[in-house]
Amino acid sequence: MKIHRIQPMNVNPYERTARIEKPTKATKKTDQVEISSAAKELQEAAKFYSERLEKVERLKEEIESGTYKLDARAVAESVLRYYKR
């Protein structure tokens, strides 16, 4: 028994499905970015950190140069307020 090829064996399944699918209506999609509240808090914390770092550097310079003055009364009042809570 002899078998002859009738059709070519060059079959591409993707080509077949492309012909079957009907073209759909083209919708215009746009990208959208949303920043979460946690990310916004982190941005604020980073801003606070840099301000705090500047303040610490300024205080270090004042202490080293001997120009830093401490208000003992303000410190005592702050300590009292803290422990009264």
Buried (B, 14 or more C-beta within 10 A) or exposed (E): EEEEEEEEEEEEEEEEEEEEEEEEEEEEEEEEEEEEEEEEEEEEEEEEEEEEEEEEEEEEEEEEEEEEEEEEEEEEEEEEEEEEE
